[in-house]
Amino acid sequence: MSFLFGLRNRNGLTDRQIEYCIEAWQVLCGDEGRILITNGAKIYSSSTRFVEGKNVVYLGADAYPGNNSSANSRMSVLACLAHELSHMQRFDRGYRRPLDMPDILIDEAETSLDASFHIVISLKDREDLIEDARDRLTDWLANKSKSGESL
């Protein structure tokens, strides 16, 4: 997932896993014609991410959950891809993401919240996305406190 927050899968994906991700992407996007590029998904530790300049999502090894207990690590493939689709949709609506810490954490939190409302997301996925947003906001607040900036 973009700006990884937790320990997700690092092993390169198999052909079968990539096929599953493509199917999940199609379920999320329907006939919108959104592009999912899979050519790096077999690479160890590759990242699933939205690239604004190309308006595409790259599928990475981290599309699959990890074995950590954090909300981000637990998120399903569908929740991960819904998060990236939300980045695309927010970009289409004119949102421009901050790319620097700590404000990127706010964008990631908003994106997870937005993704949690996708119609095909299960209750468990919705909960994980909302917990991910909470964790990112908690880290943003902690980062601001450490830097001495007032809120």
Backbone as a printed PyTorch tensor [residue, N CA C, xyz], in Angstrom:
tensor([[[  0.8420,  -1.1680,   0.0000],
         [  0.0000,   0.0000,   0.0000],
         [  0.8820,   1.2240,   0.0000]],

        [[  0.3420,   2.2680,  -0.5550],
         [  1.1130,   3.4890,  -0.5490],
         [  1.4470,   3.8880,   0.8720]],

        [[  2.6230,   4.4250,   1.0540],
         [  3.1310,   4.8210,   2.3520],
         [  2.8210,   3.7580,   3.3910]],

        [[  3.5190,   2.6920,   3.3050],
         [  3.2850,   1.5480,   4.1940],
         [  3.2690,   1.9430,   5.6500]],

        [[  2.2970,   1.4590,   6.3410],
         [  2.1370,   1.7060,   7.7710],
         [  1.8840,   0.3590,   8.4140]],

        [[  2.8970,  -0.3960,   8.6300],
         [  2.7210,  -1.7340,   9.1630],
         [  3.5050,  -2.6990,   8.3190]],

        [[  3.4790,  -3.9160,   8.7070],
         [  4.2420,  -4.9210,   7.9930],
         [  3.3070,  -5.7850,   7.1660]],

        [[  3.2560,  -5.5160,   5.8970],
         [  2.4430,  -6.3030,   4.9830],
         [  3.3350,  -7.3330,   4.3010]],

        [[  2.7340,  -8.1710,   3.4870],
         [  3.4670,  -9.2060,   2.7640],
         [  4.6350,  -8.5870,   1.9870]],

        [[  5.7360,  -9.2930,   1.9570],
         [  6.8930,  -8.8450,   1.1760],
         [  7.2410,  -9.8020,   0.0440]],

        [[  6.7900, -11.0480,   0.1420],
         [  7.1230, -12.0340,  -0.8860],
         [  6.4250, -11.6860,  -2.1930]],

        [[  7.1860, -11.7930,  -3.2820],
         [  6.5960, -11.5400,  -4.5850],
         [  5.3490, -12.3980,  -4.8000]],

        [[  4.3840, -11.8720,  -5.5120],
         [  3.1210, -12.5800,  -5.7080],
         [  3.2450, -13.6610,  -6.7810]],

        [[  2.4700, -14.7050,  -6.6240],
         [  2.3880, -15.7640,  -7.6260],
         [  1.4290, -15.3380,  -8.7250]],

        [[  1.4390, -16.0780,  -9.8290],
         [  0.4920, -15.7840, -10.9140],
         [ -0.9480, -15.8590, -10.4100]],

        [[ -1.2240, -16.8440,  -9.6010],
         [ -2.5810, -17.0020,  -9.0620],
         [ -2.9780, -15.8200,  -8.1790]],

        [[ -2.0650, -15.3510,  -7.3380],
         [ -2.3410, -14.1910,  -6.4880],
         [ -2.5640, -12.9310,  -7.3260]],

        [[ -1.7780, -12.7810,  -8.3700],
         [ -1.9430, -11.6260,  -9.2650],
         [ -3.3100, -11.6910,  -9.9450]],

        [[ -3.7000, -12.8670, -10.4080],
         [ -5.0220, -13.0290, -11.0220],
         [ -6.1280, -12.6430, -10.0480]],

        [[ -5.9820, -13.0480,  -8.7860],
         [ -6.9700, -12.6890,  -7.7660],
         [ -7.0420, -11.1710,  -7.5970]],

        [[ -5.8830, -10.5180,  -7.5770],
         [ -5.8470,  -9.0580,  -7.4420],
         [ -6.5250,  -8.3790,  -8.6300]],

        [[ -6.3010,  -8.8890,  -9.8180],
         [ -6.9450,  -8.3270, -11.0110],
         [ -8.4580,  -8.4660, -10.8980]],

        [[ -8.9180,  -9.6210, -10.4520],
         [-10.3640,  -9.8330, -10.2740],
         [-10.9290,  -8.8890,  -9.2100]],

        [[-10.2060,  -8.7260,  -8.1020],
         [-10.6540,  -7.8130,  -7.0440],
         [-10.7080,  -6.3800,  -7.5630]],

        [[ -9.7140,  -5.9990,  -8.3610],
         [ -9.6810,  -4.6480,  -8.9530],
         [-10.8910,  -4.4390,  -9.8540]],

        [[-11.2340,  -5.4490, -10.6480],
         [-12.3940,  -5.3490, -11.5370],
         [-13.6880,  -5.2340, -10.7430]],

        [[-13.7850,  -5.9470,  -9.6280],
         [-14.9680,  -5.8460,  -8.7740],
         [-15.0840,  -4.4250,  -8.2220]],

        [[-13.9720,  -3.8610,  -7.7950],
         [-13.9780,  -2.5060,  -7.2360],
         [-14.2940,  -1.4420,  -8.2840]],

        [[-13.6980,  -1.5820,  -9.4510],
         [-13.7800,  -0.5230, -10.4690],
         [-14.9510,  -0.6670, -11.4210]],

        [[-15.4730,  -1.8680, -11.5660],
         [-16.5480,  -2.0640, -12.5310],
         [-16.0800,  -1.7030, -13.9270]],

        [[-16.8460,  -0.8730, -14.5870],
         [-16.5320,  -0.4750, -15.9660],
         [-15.8160,   0.8700, -16.0540]],

        [[-15.2170,   1.3160, -14.9620],
         [-14.5640,   2.6250, -14.9390],
         [-13.2990,   2.6930, -15.7950]],

        [[-12.7210,   1.5520, -16.1440],
         [-11.5110,   1.5500, -16.9650],
         [-10.2680,   2.0010, -16.2210]],

        [[-10.2250,   1.7940, -14.9240],
         [ -9.0520,   2.1640, -14.1190],
         [ -7.9310,   1.1620, -14.3890]],

        [[ -6.6950,   1.6600, -14.4370],
         [ -5.5620,   0.8180, -14.8150],
         [ -4.8220,   0.3010, -13.5840]],

        [[ -4.6000,  -1.0200, -13.5690],
         [ -3.7950,  -1.6950, -12.5560],
         [ -2.6100,  -2.3300, -13.2670]],

        [[ -1.4180,  -1.8700, -12.9700],
         [ -0.2070,  -2.3930, -13.6000],
         [  0.3980,  -3.4500, -12.6810]],

        [[  0.5900,  -4.6370, -13.2140],
         [  1.0030,  -5.7840, -12.3980],
         [  2.4410,  -6.2340, -12.6190]],

        [[  3.1880,  -5.5660, -13.4800],
         [  4.5080,  -6.0840, -13.8700],
         [  5.5550,  -6.1150, -12.7570]],

        [[  5.3250,  -5.4640, -11.6280],
         [  6.2910,  -5.5170, -10.5310],
         [  5.8190,  -6.3440,  -9.3520]],

        [[  4.6600,  -6.9540,  -9.4690],
         [  4.0530,  -7.6570,  -8.3340],
         [  4.8250,  -8.9000,  -7.9010]],

        [[  5.6290,  -9.4780,  -8.7830],
         [  6.3900, -10.6800,  -8.4250],
         [  7.7000, -10.3480,  -7.7160]],

        [[  8.0030,  -9.0890,  -7.5990],
         [  9.2690,  -8.6460,  -7.0010],
         [  9.1360,  -8.5570,  -5.4810]],

        [[ 10.1150,  -9.1150,  -4.7920],
         [ 10.1410,  -9.0840,  -3.3330],
         [ 10.0570,  -7.6450,  -2.8300]],

        [[  9.1760,  -7.4130,  -1.8780],
         [  9.0240,  -6.1320,  -1.1870],
         [  8.5350,  -4.9900,  -2.0860]],

        [[  7.9210,  -5.3180,  -3.2250],
         [  7.3860,  -4.2640,  -4.0940],
         [  6.1380,  -3.6510,  -3.4610]],

        [[  5.8690,  -2.4000,  -3.8210],
         [  4.7910,  -1.6360,  -3.2000],
         [  3.5950,  -1.4520,  -4.1200]],

        [[  2.4210,  -1.6150,  -3.5420],
         [  1.1800,  -1.2690,  -4.2190],
         [  0.9940,   0.2170,  -3.9840]],

        [[  0.8210,   0.9780,  -5.0820],
         [  0.7990,   2.4250,  -4.9350],
         [  0.0920,   3.1040,  -6.1000]],

        [[ -0.4710,   4.2620,  -5.8090],
         [ -1.0700,   5.1160,  -6.8170],
         [ -0.0260,   6.1240,  -7.2610]],

        [[  0.1310,   6.2880,  -8.5860],
         [  1.0800,   7.2520,  -9.1370],
         [  0.2680,   8.3340,  -9.8500]],

        [[  0.2480,   9.5120,  -9.2310],
         [ -0.5650,  10.6110,  -9.7490],
         [ -0.2130,  10.9850, -11.1820]],

        [[  1.0820,  11.0820, -11.4810],
         [  1.5170,  11.5410, -12.7980],
         [  1.0390,  10.6600, -13.9490]],

        [[  0.7580,   9.4110, -13.6520],
         [  0.2910,   8.4710, -14.6770],
         [ -1.1640,   8.0820, -14.4720]],

        [[ -1.7290,   8.4190, -13.3020],
         [ -3.0980,   8.0760, -12.9270],
         [ -3.3490,   6.5670, -13.0340]],

        [[ -2.4090,   5.8040, -12.4650],
         [ -2.5020,   4.3430, -12.4500],
         [ -2.1270,   3.8300, -11.0670]],

        [[ -2.5140,   2.5960, -10.7880],
         [ -2.0960,   1.9080,  -9.5770],
         [ -1.1630,   0.7740,  -9.9810]],

        [[ -0.0490,   0.6940,  -9.2850],
         [  0.8970,  -0.4030,  -9.4670],
         [  0.6310,  -1.4330,  -8.3730]],

        [[  0.5130,  -2.6750,  -8.7690],
         [  0.3110,  -3.7640,  -7.8320],
         [  1.6640,  -4.2330,  -7.3260]],

        [[  1.7850,  -4.3860,  -6.0110],
         [  3.0230,  -4.8520,  -5.4120],
         [  2.7760,  -6.0410,  -4.5050]],

        [[  3.8580,  -6.5970,  -4.0070],
         [  3.7870,  -7.7420,  -3.1000],
         [  2.9540,  -7.4250,  -1.8630]],

        [[  2.9700,  -6.1650,  -1.4510],
         [  2.2700,  -5.7780,  -0.2320],
         [  0.7580,  -5.6290,  -0.4020]],

        [[  0.2280,  -6.0280,  -1.5440],
         [ -1.2320,  -6.0470,  -1.7110],
         [ -1.8440,  -7.0910,  -0.7810]],

        [[ -1.0550,  -8.0920,  -0.4440],
         [ -1.5250,  -9.1410,   0.4650],
         [ -1.1690,  -8.7760,   1.9100]],

        [[ -2.0040,  -9.2090,   2.8520],
         [ -1.7440,  -8.8950,   4.2600],
         [ -0.4480,  -9.5150,   4.7560]],

        [[  0.0250,  -8.9790,   5.8590],
         [  1.2080,  -9.5170,   6.5150],
         [  0.8040, -10.3060,   7.7450]],

        [[  1.7480, -10.4900,   8.6380],
         [  1.4450, -11.2610,   9.8440],
         [  1.6150, -10.4330,  11.1080]],

        [[  1.5280,  -9.1330,  10.9890],
         [  1.5720,  -8.2220,  12.1200],
         [  0.1490,  -7.9990,  12.6060]],

        [[ -0.0290,  -7.4710,  13.7740],
         [ -1.3790,  -7.2640,  14.3000],
         [ -1.9600,  -5.8910,  13.9890]],

        [[ -1.1980,  -5.0030,  13.3360],
         [ -1.7250,  -3.6720,  13.0270],
         [ -2.8550,  -3.7680,  12.0040]],

        [[ -3.7230,  -2.7830,  12.0250],
         [ -4.8450,  -2.7530,  11.0810],
         [ -4.3360,  -2.7840,   9.6430]],

        [[ -3.2810,  -2.0420,   9.3650],
         [ -2.7600,  -2.0030,   8.0070],
         [ -2.2470,  -3.3680,   7.5830]],

        [[ -1.5750,  -4.0500,   8.4660],
         [ -1.0370,  -5.3680,   8.1550],
         [ -2.1440,  -6.3930,   7.9190]],

        [[ -3.2620,  -6.2440,   8.6240],
         [ -4.3810,  -7.1830,   8.5020],
         [ -5.2330,  -6.9560,   7.2560]],

        [[ -5.1960,  -5.7770,   6.6790],
         [ -6.1140,  -5.4590,   5.5810],
         [ -6.0530,  -6.4680,   4.4510]],

        [[ -7.2180,  -6.8420,   3.9750],
         [ -7.3220,  -7.7920,   2.8660],
         [ -6.8500,  -7.1450,   1.5640]],

        [[ -6.6980,  -7.9860,   0.5520],
         [ -6.3720,  -7.4960,  -0.7810],
         [ -7.4280,  -6.4920,  -1.2340]],

        [[ -8.6850,  -6.8100,  -1.0310],
         [ -9.7630,  -5.9200,  -1.4650],
         [ -9.6770,  -4.5680,  -0.7520]],

        [[ -9.4150,  -4.5710,   0.5420],
         [ -9.2890,  -3.3130,   1.2900],
         [ -8.0810,  -2.5180,   0.8130]],

        [[ -6.9650,  -3.2050,   0.5710],
         [ -5.7610,  -2.5450,   0.0700],
         [ -6.0300,  -1.8700,  -1.2780]],

        [[ -6.6570,  -2.6070,  -2.1780],
         [ -6.9400,  -2.0550,  -3.5090],
         [ -8.0040,  -0.9620,  -3.4470]],

        [[ -8.9650,  -1.0900,  -2.5360],
         [ -9.9720,  -0.0270,  -2.3640],
         [ -9.2880,   1.2520,  -1.8910]],

        [[ -8.2840,   1.1240,  -1.0410],
         [ -7.5160,   2.2860,  -0.5750],
         [ -6.8380,   2.9740,  -1.7630]],

        [[ -6.1950,   2.1940,  -2.6220],
         [ -5.5150,   2.7860,  -3.7850],
         [ -6.5140,   3.3840,  -4.7720]],

        [[ -7.6410,   2.7100,  -4.9790],
         [ -8.6860,   3.2610,  -5.8450],
         [ -9.1860,   4.5880,  -5.2800]],

        [[ -9.3020,   4.6630,  -3.9730],
         [ -9.7330,   5.9070,  -3.3350],
         [ -8.7320,   7.0280,  -3.6070]],

        [[ -7.4290,   6.7100,  -3.5910],
         [ -6.4310,   7.7240,  -3.9730],
         [ -6.7260,   8.2510,  -5.3810]],

        [[ -6.9930,   7.3330,  -6.3170],
         [ -7.2760,   7.7270,  -7.7070],
         [ -8.5100,   8.6220,  -7.7760]],

        [[ -9.5530,   8.2070,  -7.1160],
         [-10.8120,   8.9490,  -7.1660],
         [-10.6720,  10.3110,  -6.5000]],

        [[ -9.9550,  10.3660,  -5.3910],
         [ -9.7220,  11.6480,  -4.7200],
         [ -8.8960,  12.5660,  -5.6150]],

        [[ -7.9140,  12.0000,  -6.3090],
         [ -7.1100,  12.7870,  -7.2470],
         [ -7.9940,  13.3410,  -8.3630]],

        [[ -8.8910,  12.5050,  -8.8960],
         [ -9.8180,  12.9480,  -9.9470],
         [-10.7200,  14.0810,  -9.4710]],

        [[-11.0310,  14.0900,  -8.1630],
         [-11.8800,  15.1400,  -7.5890],
         [-11.0860,  16.4010,  -7.2460]],

        [[ -9.7860,  16.3810,  -7.4990],
         [ -8.9830,  17.5770,  -7.2920],
         [ -8.1440,  17.6020,  -6.0310]],

        [[ -8.1440,  16.5160,  -5.2630],
         [ -7.2930,  16.4680,  -4.0830],
         [ -5.8360,  16.3610,  -4.5220]],

        [[ -4.9940,  17.1530,  -3.9070],
         [ -3.5610,  17.0500,  -4.1620],
         [ -2.8920,  16.6610,  -2.8630]],

        [[ -2.2340,  15.5380,  -2.8920],
         [ -1.6890,  14.9140,  -1.6920],
         [ -0.4290,  15.6150,  -1.2070]],

        [[ -0.3340,  15.8200,   0.1140],
         [  0.9590,  16.2320,   0.6640],
         [  1.8920,  15.0260,   0.6000]],

        [[  3.1300,  15.2610,   0.2620],
         [  4.0720,  14.1530,   0.1060],
         [  5.1020,  14.0840,   1.2250]],

        [[  5.0450,  15.0280,   2.1330],
         [  6.0180,  15.0850,   3.2090],
         [  5.3840,  14.6960,   4.5410]],

        [[  6.2230,  14.1450,   5.4100],
         [  5.8000,  13.8360,   6.7680],
         [  5.6520,  15.1400,   7.5250]],

        [[  4.7440,  15.2650,   8.4180],
         [  3.7940,  14.2440,   8.8280],
         [  2.4630,  14.3130,   8.0670]],

        [[  2.2960,  15.3360,   7.2200],
         [  0.9780,  15.5660,   6.6190],
         [  0.5250,  14.4740,   5.6640]],

        [[  1.4580,  13.6920,   5.1450],
         [  1.0530,  12.5590,   4.3110],
         [  0.2050,  11.5720,   5.1210]],

        [[  0.4290,  11.5430,   6.4390],
         [ -0.3590,  10.6560,   7.3020],
         [ -1.8350,  11.0580,   7.3160]],

        [[ -2.1110,  12.3530,   7.2490],
         [ -3.5070,  12.8160,   7.2000],
         [ -4.1490,  12.3720,   5.8890]],

        [[ -3.4290,  12.5320,   4.7930],
         [ -3.9710,  12.1060,   3.4950],
         [ -4.2430,  10.6070,   3.4850]],

        [[ -3.3270,   9.8260,   4.0180],
         [ -3.5200,   8.3810,   4.0540],
         [ -4.7140,   8.0120,   4.9310]],

        [[ -4.8850,   8.7130,   6.0500],
         [ -6.0300,   8.4590,   6.9270],
         [ -7.3370,   8.7860,   6.2070]],

        [[ -7.3900,   9.9370,   5.5620],
         [ -8.5980,  10.3190,   4.8140],
         [ -8.8990,   9.3210,   3.7080]],

        [[ -7.8630,   8.8260,   3.0670],
         [ -8.0380,   7.8680,   1.9790],
         [ -8.5970,   6.5500,   2.5050]],

        [[ -8.0910,   6.0850,   3.6330],
         [ -8.6300,   4.8550,   4.2180],
         [-10.0870,   5.0340,   4.6310]],

        [[-10.4210,   6.1860,   5.2060],
         [-11.8250,   6.4480,   5.5580],
         [-12.7060,   6.4500,   4.3200]],

        [[-12.2440,   7.1170,   3.2760],
         [-12.9970,   7.1680,   2.0260],
         [-13.1980,   5.7560,   1.4670]],

        [[-12.1430,   4.9580,   1.4710],
         [-12.2160,   3.5870,   0.9450],
         [-13.1710,   2.7270,   1.7630]],

        [[-13.3140,   3.0260,   3.0320],
         [-14.1720,   2.2090,   3.9050],
         [-15.6460,   2.2870,   3.5060]],

        [[-16.0030,   3.2560,   2.6980],
         [-17.3950,   3.4090,   2.2710],
         [-17.6820,   2.7310,   0.9280]],

        [[-16.6690,   2.0990,   0.3290],
         [-16.9070,   1.4410,  -0.9590],
         [-17.9470,   0.3390,  -0.7790]],

        [[-18.8410,   0.2350,  -1.7070],
         [-20.0020,  -0.6530,  -1.5810],
         [-19.6470,  -2.1420,  -1.4540]],

        [[-18.5340,  -2.5770,  -2.0170],
         [-18.1960,  -4.0080,  -1.9570],
         [-17.3300,  -4.3720,  -0.7530]],

        [[-17.0110,  -3.4050,   0.0840],
         [-16.1720,  -3.6510,   1.2500],
         [-16.9940,  -4.3450,   2.3410]],

        [[-16.4320,  -5.4040,   2.9070],
         [-17.1060,  -6.1230,   4.0010],
         [-16.9980,  -5.3170,   5.2970]],

        [[-17.7670,  -5.7050,   6.2760],
         [-17.7090,  -5.0500,   7.5830],
         [-16.3030,  -5.1580,   8.1790]],

        [[-15.6740,  -6.3240,   8.0650],
         [-14.3070,  -6.5160,   8.5860],
         [-13.3190,  -5.5920,   7.8780]],

        [[-13.4220,  -5.4980,   6.5490],
         [-12.5450,  -4.5960,   5.7970],
         [-12.7960,  -3.1470,   6.2060]],

        [[-14.0610,  -2.7950,   6.3730],
         [-14.4000,  -1.4230,   6.7910],
         [-13.7540,  -1.1200,   8.1450]],

        [[-13.8580,  -2.0520,   9.0740],
         [-13.2580,  -1.8500,  10.3900],
         [-11.7390,  -1.6900,  10.2920]],

        [[-11.0900,  -2.5310,   9.4720],
         [ -9.6330,  -2.4390,   9.3220],
         [ -9.2300,  -1.1050,   8.6940]],

        [[ -9.9670,  -0.6510,   7.6980],
         [ -9.6580,   0.6350,   7.0660],
         [ -9.8410,   1.7900,   8.0520]],

        [[-10.8780,   1.7350,   8.8550],
         [-11.1120,   2.7910,   9.8440],
         [-10.0390,   2.7590,  10.9260]],

        [[ -9.6600,   1.5630,  11.3700],
         [ -8.5740,   1.4580,  12.3540],
         [ -7.2570,   1.9560,  11.7650]],

        [[ -7.0190,   1.6750,  10.4900],
         [ -5.8210,   2.1690,   9.8250],
         [ -5.8170,   3.6970,   9.8370]],

        [[ -6.9550,   4.3050,   9.5430],
         [ -7.0570,   5.7630,   9.5660],
         [ -6.7580,   6.2950,  10.9680]],

        [[ -7.3400,   5.6590,  11.9820],
         [ -7.0980,   6.0730,  13.3640],
         [ -5.6090,   5.9970,  13.7120]],

        [[ -4.9620,   4.8910,  13.3270],
         [ -3.5460,   4.7150,  13.6270],
         [ -2.7000,   5.7920,  12.9590]],

        [[ -3.0280,   6.1230,  11.7430],
         [ -2.2640,   7.1550,  11.0210],
         [ -2.4530,   8.5280,  11.6640]],

        [[ -3.6760,   8.8200,  12.0950],
         [ -3.9220,  10.1070,  12.7600],
         [ -3.2110,  10.1610,  14.1120]],

        [[ -3.1920,   9.0470,  14.8170],
         [ -2.4650,   8.9840,  16.0870],
         [ -0.9860,   9.2550,  15.8560]],

        [[ -0.4270,   8.6730,  14.8110],
         [  0.9840,   8.9170,  14.4870],
         [  1.2190,  10.3620,  14.0640]],

        [[  0.2710,  10.9460,  13.3390],
         [  0.3950,  12.3540,  12.9460],
         [  0.4490,  13.2330,  14.1920]],

        [[ -0.4580,  12.9840,  15.1360],
         [ -0.4740,  13.7680,  16.3730],
         [  0.8280,  13.5950,  17.1540]],

        [[  1.3260,  12.3710,  17.2440],
         [  2.5780,  12.1110,  17.9520],
         [  3.7360,  12.8130,  17.2730]],

        [[  3.7530,  12.8050,  15.9430],
         [  4.8130,  13.4620,  15.1850],
         [  4.7890,  14.9660,  15.4370]],

        [[  3.6020,  15.5450,  15.4650],
         [  3.4600,  16.9810,  15.7230],
         [  3.9380,  17.3220,  17.1350]],

        [[  3.6220,  16.4610,  18.0850],
         [  4.0380,  16.6770,  19.4780],
         [  5.5630,  16.6550,  19.5960]],

        [[  6.1770,  15.6770,  18.9230],
         [  7.6450,  15.5560,  18.9750],
         [  8.3280,  16.7750,  18.3720]],

        [[  7.7300,  17.3290,  17.3220],
         [  8.3620,  18.4670,  16.6530],
         [  8.1200,  19.7770,  17.3890]],

        [[  7.2490,  19.7370,  18.4100],
         [  6.9790,  20.9350,  19.1880],
         [  5.9960,  21.8940,  18.5480]],

        [[  5.4050,  21.4890,  17.4270],
         [  4.4170,  22.3370,  16.7610],
         [  3.1150,  22.2860,  17.5320]],

        [[  2.4650,  23.4190,  17.6290],
         [  1.1610,  23.4250,  18.2860],
         [  0.1000,  22.9980,  17.2960]],

        [[ -0.9420,  22.3920,  17.8220],
         [ -2.0170,  21.8960,  16.9650],
         [ -3.0710,  22.9040,  16.8550]]])
